[in-house]
Amino acid sequence: MEAYQDIRETMYKRIRTLRKREHFTQLEMAQLLQISRRTYANYERGVHAMPAEVLVMIADQFGTSLDYLTGRSVTEH
């Protein structure tokens, strides 16, 4: 279970870093994903698990892979 927690922490940290680097607010990300800002914030903080379809949309938005987001790859592209 600890390995799963490490994956989640890595994933949410990378998503937050990408969002901030591209100057997106949490509200803008939520609008892009068609969810509420509160839901997005809870995903980004790891309060709730992020659905696969949301992860795919985020990877597509930032031009990266799911492997990068989940920490299975160190290269972004």
N, CA, C and O atoms as a GROMACS GRO file, in nm:
protein
  308
    1MET      N    1   0.082  -0.120   0.000
    1MET     CA    2   0.000   0.000   0.000
    1MET      C    3   0.087   0.126   0.000
    1MET      O    4   0.047   0.229  -0.054
    2GLU      N    5   0.206   0.117   0.061
    2GLU     CA    6   0.295   0.232   0.065
    2GLU      C    7   0.340   0.273  -0.075
    2GLU      O    8   0.352   0.392  -0.104
    3ALA      N    9   0.366   0.176  -0.161
    3ALA     CA   10   0.406   0.206  -0.300
    3ALA      C   11   0.296   0.281  -0.371
    3ALA      O   12   0.324   0.373  -0.448
    4TYR      N   13   0.171   0.243  -0.348
    4TYR     CA   14   0.057   0.313  -0.409
    4TYR      C   15   0.053   0.458  -0.363
    4TYR      O   16   0.028   0.547  -0.444
    5GLN      N   17   0.078   0.482  -0.236
    5GLN     CA   18   0.079   0.619  -0.183
    5GLN      C   19   0.190   0.700  -0.246
    5GLN      O   20   0.171   0.818  -0.276
    6ASP      N   21   0.307   0.639  -0.267
    6ASP     CA   22   0.418   0.709  -0.332
    6ASP      C   23   0.381   0.748  -0.475
    6ASP      O   24   0.414   0.858  -0.520
    7ILE      N   25   0.314   0.660  -0.546
    7ILE     CA   26   0.270   0.689  -0.683
    7ILE      C   27   0.174   0.807  -0.682
    7ILE      O   28   0.188   0.899  -0.762
    8ARG      N   29   0.078   0.805  -0.592
    8ARG     CA   30  -0.020   0.915  -0.584
    8ARG      C   31   0.049   1.048  -0.552
    8ARG      O   32   0.019   1.149  -0.615
    9GLU      N   33   0.140   1.046  -0.456
    9GLU     CA   34   0.210   1.170  -0.419
    9GLU      C   35   0.291   1.224  -0.537
    9GLU      O   36   0.289   1.344  -0.563
   10THR      N   37   0.361   1.136  -0.606
   10THR     CA   38   0.438   1.177  -0.724
   10THR      C   39   0.346   1.234  -0.830
   10THR      O   40   0.374   1.340  -0.888
   11MET      N   41   0.236   1.165  -0.856
   11MET     CA   42   0.143   1.206  -0.960
   11MET      C   43   0.084   1.345  -0.930
   11MET      O   44   0.084   1.432  -1.017
   12TYR      N   45   0.036   1.365  -0.811
   12TYR     CA   46  -0.026   1.493  -0.779
   12TYR      C   47   0.077   1.606  -0.776
   12TYR      O   48   0.046   1.719  -0.815
   13LYS      N   49   0.198   1.577  -0.732
   13LYS     CA   50   0.304   1.678  -0.733
   13LYS      C   51   0.337   1.718  -0.877
   13LYS      O   52   0.352   1.836  -0.906
   14ARG      N   53   0.349   1.619  -0.966
   14ARG     CA   54   0.381   1.649  -1.106
   14ARG      C   55   0.268   1.726  -1.174
   14ARG      O   56   0.293   1.819  -1.251
   15ILE      N   57   0.145   1.688  -1.147
   15ILE     CA   58   0.032   1.759  -1.207
   15ILE      C   59   0.030   1.904  -1.159
   15ILE      O   60   0.012   1.995  -1.240
   16ARG      N   61   0.049   1.925  -1.032
   16ARG     CA   62   0.052   2.061  -0.976
   16ARG      C   63   0.167   2.142  -1.037
   16ARG      O   64   0.150   2.259  -1.071
   17THR      N   65   0.284   2.080  -1.050
   17THR     CA   66   0.400   2.148  -1.108
   17THR      C   67   0.373   2.187  -1.252
   17THR      O   68   0.402   2.300  -1.292
   18LEU      N   69   0.318   2.096  -1.331
   18LEU     CA   70   0.286   2.126  -1.471
   18LEU      C   71   0.183   2.238  -1.480
   18LEU      O   72   0.196   2.329  -1.562
   19ARG      N   73   0.080   2.231  -1.396
   19ARG     CA   74  -0.025   2.334  -1.398
   19ARG      C   75   0.034   2.471  -1.369
   19ARG      O   76   0.005   2.568  -1.439
   20LYS      N   77   0.116   2.479  -1.266
   20LYS     CA   78   0.175   2.608  -1.228
   20LYS      C   79   0.273   2.658  -1.334
   20LYS      O   80   0.277   2.777  -1.363
   21ARG      N   81   0.352   2.567  -1.390
   21ARG     CA   82   0.447   2.606  -1.493
   21ARG      C   83   0.377   2.667  -1.614
   21ARG      O   84   0.428   2.760  -1.676
   22GLU      N   85   0.260   2.614  -1.646
   22GLU     CA   86   0.183   2.665  -1.761
   22GLU      C   87   0.089   2.778  -1.722
   22GLU      O   88   0.010   2.825  -1.804
   23HIS      N   89   0.098   2.823  -1.597
   23HIS     CA   90   0.021   2.937  -1.546
   23HIS      C   91  -0.130   2.914  -1.550
   23HIS      O   92  -0.207   3.006  -1.579
   24PHE      N   93  -0.171   2.791  -1.522
   24PHE     CA   94  -0.313   2.760  -1.508
   24PHE      C   95  -0.350   2.769  -1.362
   24PHE      O   96  -0.274   2.726  -1.275
   25THR      N   97  -0.466   2.824  -1.333
   25THR     CA   98  -0.519   2.819  -1.197
   25THR      C   99  -0.595   2.688  -1.180
   25THR      O  100  -0.623   2.618  -1.278
   26GLN      N  101  -0.628   2.656  -1.057
   26GLN     CA  102  -0.710   2.537  -1.035
   26GLN      C  103  -0.847   2.555  -1.101
   26GLN      O  104  -0.903   2.459  -1.154
   27LEU      N  105  -0.900   2.674  -1.098
   27LEU     CA  106  -1.028   2.700  -1.162
   27LEU      C  107  -1.020   2.676  -1.312
   27LEU      O  108  -1.110   2.615  -1.370
   28GLU      N  109  -0.915   2.724  -1.376
   28GLU     CA  110  -0.900   2.704  -1.520
   28GLU      C  111  -0.886   2.556  -1.554
   28GLU      O  112  -0.942   2.510  -1.654
   29MET      N  113  -0.813   2.481  -1.473
   29MET     CA  114  -0.802   2.337  -1.496
   29MET      C  115  -0.937   2.270  -1.480
   29MET      O  116  -0.975   2.185  -1.560
   30ALA      N  117  -1.010   2.309  -1.377
   30ALA     CA  118  -1.142   2.250  -1.354
   30ALA      C  119  -1.235   2.278  -1.472
   30ALA      O  120  -1.309   2.189  -1.515
   31GLN      N  121  -1.232   2.399  -1.522
   31GLN     CA  122  -1.316   2.433  -1.637
   31GLN      C  123  -1.277   2.350  -1.759
   31GLN      O  124  -1.364   2.301  -1.831
   32LEU      N  125  -1.149   2.335  -1.782
   32LEU     CA  126  -1.100   2.254  -1.892
   32LEU      C  127  -1.148   2.109  -1.881
   32LEU      O  128  -1.184   2.047  -1.981
   33LEU      N  129  -1.147   2.058  -1.760
   33LEU     CA  130  -1.187   1.919  -1.735
   33LEU      C  131  -1.337   1.903  -1.714
   33LEU      O  132  -1.386   1.791  -1.701
   34GLN      N  133  -1.408   2.015  -1.711
   34GLN     CA  134  -1.554   2.018  -1.691
   34GLN      C  135  -1.594   1.957  -1.557
   34GLN      O  136  -1.686   1.876  -1.548
   35ILE      N  137  -1.522   1.999  -1.453
   35ILE     CA  138  -1.553   1.960  -1.316
   35ILE      C  139  -1.547   2.086  -1.231
   35ILE      O  140  -1.504   2.191  -1.278
   36SER      N  141  -1.590   2.076  -1.106
   36SER     CA  142  -1.585   2.192  -1.018
   36SER      C  143  -1.442   2.218  -0.972
   36SER      O  144  -1.359   2.127  -0.971
   37ARG      N  145  -1.415   2.342  -0.933
   37ARG     CA  146  -1.282   2.375  -0.881
   37ARG      C  147  -1.254   2.295  -0.754
   37ARG      O  148  -1.142   2.249  -0.733
   38ARG      N  149  -1.354   2.279  -0.672
   38ARG     CA  150  -1.336   2.204  -0.547
   38ARG      C  151  -1.297   2.059  -0.576
   38ARG      O  152  -1.209   2.003  -0.511
   39THR      N  153  -1.364   1.998  -0.673
   39THR     CA  154  -1.331   1.860  -0.711
   39THR      C  155  -1.187   1.853  -0.761
   39THR      O  156  -1.111   1.764  -0.722
   40TYR      N  157  -1.150   1.948  -0.849
   40TYR     CA  158  -1.014   1.948  -0.900
   40TYR      C  159  -0.914   1.965  -0.786
   40TYR      O  160  -0.814   1.893  -0.780
   41ALA      N  161  -0.940   2.059  -0.696
   41ALA     CA  162  -0.849   2.083  -0.584
   41ALA      C  163  -0.835   1.957  -0.498
   41ALA      O  164  -0.725   1.925  -0.453
   42ASN      N  165  -0.944   1.887  -0.476
   42ASN     CA  166  -0.939   1.762  -0.399
   42ASN      C  167  -0.859   1.655  -0.471
   42ASN      O  168  -0.787   1.579  -0.407
   43TYR      N  169  -0.870   1.648  -0.603
   43TYR     CA  170  -0.787   1.555  -0.680
   43TYR      C  171  -0.640   1.592  -0.664
   43TYR      O  172  -0.556   1.506  -0.636
   44GLU      N  173  -0.608   1.718  -0.684
   44GLU     CA  174  -0.469   1.762  -0.682
   44GLU      C  175  -0.404   1.743  -0.546
   44GLU      O  176  -0.284   1.718  -0.536
   45ARG      N  177  -0.482   1.755  -0.442
   45ARG     CA  178  -0.430   1.735  -0.306
   45ARG      C  179  -0.428   1.588  -0.266
   45ARG      O  180  -0.374   1.553  -0.161
   46GLY      N  181  -0.488   1.503  -0.348
   46GLY     CA  182  -0.491   1.362  -0.317
   46GLY      C  183  -0.600   1.321  -0.221
   46GLY      O  184  -0.598   1.211  -0.166
   47VAL      N  185  -0.697   1.410  -0.199
   47VAL     CA  186  -0.809   1.379  -0.110
   47VAL      C  187  -0.896   1.271  -0.174
   47VAL      O  188  -0.944   1.181  -0.105
   48HIS      N  189  -0.917   1.280  -0.304
   48HIS     CA  190  -0.993   1.181  -0.379
   48HIS      C  191  -0.906   1.129  -0.493
   48HIS      O  192  -0.823   1.202  -0.547
   49ALA      N  193  -0.926   1.003  -0.528
   49ALA     CA  194  -0.853   0.945  -0.641
   49ALA      C  195  -0.902   1.009  -0.771
   49ALA      O  196  -1.021   1.031  -0.790
   50MET      N  197  -0.809   1.037  -0.858
   50MET     CA  198  -0.840   1.099  -0.986
   50MET      C  199  -0.879   0.990  -1.087
   50MET      O  200  -0.802   0.896  -1.108
   51PRO      N  201  -0.996   1.001  -1.150
   51PRO     CA  202  -1.036   0.901  -1.249
   51PRO      C  203  -0.941   0.898  -1.368
   51PRO      O  204  -0.880   0.998  -1.404
   52ALA      N  205  -0.931   0.781  -1.429
   52ALA     CA  206  -0.840   0.762  -1.543
   52ALA      C  207  -0.868   0.861  -1.655
   52ALA      O  208  -0.775   0.914  -1.715
   53GLU      N  209  -0.994   0.888  -1.684
   53GLU     CA  210  -1.026   0.979  -1.793
   53GLU      C  211  -0.976   1.121  -1.765
   53GLU      O  212  -0.940   1.193  -1.858
   54VAL      N  213  -0.975   1.161  -1.640
   54VAL     CA  214  -0.923   1.292  -1.603
   54VAL      C  215  -0.771   1.293  -1.621
   54VAL      O  216  -0.715   1.390  -1.672
   55LEU      N  217  -0.706   1.186  -1.579
   55LEU     CA  218  -0.560   1.176  -1.597
   55LEU      C  219  -0.522   1.184  -1.744
   55LEU      O  220  -0.425   1.251  -1.780
   56VAL      N  221  -0.597   1.116  -1.829
   56VAL     CA  222  -0.569   1.119  -1.973
   56VAL      C  223  -0.585   1.261  -2.027
   56VAL      O  224  -0.503   1.307  -2.106
   57MET      N  225  -0.690   1.330  -1.985
   57MET     CA  226  -0.712   1.468  -2.032
   57MET      C  227  -0.598   1.560  -1.987
   57MET      O  228  -0.555   1.646  -2.063
   58ILE      N  229  -0.551   1.541  -1.865
   58ILE     CA  230  -0.441   1.623  -1.814
   58ILE      C  231  -0.312   1.594  -1.892
   58ILE      O  232  -0.241   1.686  -1.931
   59ALA      N  233  -0.284   1.466  -1.914
   59ALA     CA  234  -0.165   1.429  -1.991
   59ALA      C  235  -0.170   1.491  -2.131
   59ALA      O  236  -0.071   1.544  -2.180
   60ASP      N  237  -0.287   1.483  -2.194
   60ASP     CA  238  -0.303   1.542  -2.327
   60ASP      C  239  -0.284   1.693  -2.324
   60ASP      O  240  -0.219   1.750  -2.412
   61GLN      N  241  -0.341   1.759  -2.224
   61GLN     CA  242  -0.331   1.905  -2.212
   61GLN      C  243  -0.186   1.950  -2.203
   61GLN      O  244  -0.147   2.051  -2.262
   62PHE      N  245  -0.106   1.875  -2.128
   62PHE     CA  246   0.032   1.915  -2.106
   62PHE      C  247   0.131   1.843  -2.197
   62PHE      O  248   0.252   1.860  -2.184
   63GLY      N  249   0.080   1.763  -2.289
   63GLY     CA  250   0.167   1.695  -2.385
   63GLY      C  251   0.265   1.600  -2.320
   63GLY      O  252   0.380   1.591  -2.362
   64THR      N  253   0.219   1.530  -2.219
   64THR     CA  254   0.305   1.435  -2.149
   64THR      C  255   0.239   1.299  -2.146
   64THR      O  256   0.129   1.281  -2.198
   65SER      N  257   0.305   1.204  -2.084
   65SER     CA  258   0.252   1.068  -2.080
   65SER      C  259   0.196   1.034  -1.942
   65SER      O  260   0.228   1.099  -1.843
   66LEU      N  261   0.112   0.933  -1.939
   66LEU     CA  262   0.063   0.884  -1.811
   66LEU      C  263   0.179   0.825  -1.730
   66LEU      O  264   0.180   0.834  -1.607
   67ASP      N  265   0.276   0.766  -1.798
   67ASP     CA  266   0.393   0.713  -1.728
   67ASP      C  267   0.467   0.825  -1.654
   67ASP      O  268   0.512   0.805  -1.541
   68TYR      N  269   0.480   0.940  -1.717
   68TYR     CA  270   0.546   1.052  -1.649
   68TYR      C  271   0.462   1.099  -1.530
   68TYR      O  272   0.515   1.118  -1.421
   69LEU      N  273   0.333   1.116  -1.551
   69LEU     CA  274   0.248   1.165  -1.443
   69LEU      C  275   0.251   1.074  -1.322
   69LEU      O  276   0.247   1.120  -1.208
   70THR      N  277   0.258   0.943  -1.346
   70THR     CA  278   0.254   0.847  -1.235
   70THR      C  279   0.392   0.811  -1.181
   70THR      O  280   0.402   0.728  -1.091
   71GLY      N  281   0.496   0.872  -1.234
   71GLY     CA  282   0.631   0.849  -1.184
   71GLY      C  283   0.700   0.727  -1.241
   71GLY      O  284   0.805   0.687  -1.192
   72ARG      N  285   0.643   0.667  -1.345
   72ARG     CA  286   0.705   0.548  -1.407
   72ARG      C  287   0.811   0.589  -1.509
   72ARG      O  288   0.885   0.505  -1.559
   73SER      N  289   0.817   0.717  -1.538
   73SER     CA  290   0.917   0.770  -1.631
   73SER      C  291   0.967   0.903  -1.576
   73SER      O  292   0.891   0.979  -1.516
   74VAL      N  293   1.094   0.931  -1.597
   74VAL     CA  294   1.149   1.058  -1.551
   74VAL      C  295   1.147   1.163  -1.660
   74VAL      O  296   1.166   1.282  -1.634
   75THR      N  297   1.124   1.119  -1.785
   75THR     CA  298   1.119   1.214  -1.895
   75THR      C  299   0.974   1.255  -1.920
   75THR      O  300   0.883   1.172  -1.922
   76GLU      N  301   0.957   1.384  -1.940
   76GLU     CA  302   0.823   1.440  -1.954
   76GLU      C  303   0.756   1.403  -2.083
   76GLU      O  304   0.634   1.386  -2.087
   77HIS      N  305   0.833   1.390  -2.190
   77HIS     CA  306   0.772   1.367  -2.322
   77HIS      C  307   0.807   1.231  -2.377
   77HIS      O  308   0.765   1.196  -2.487
   0.00000   0.00000   0.00000
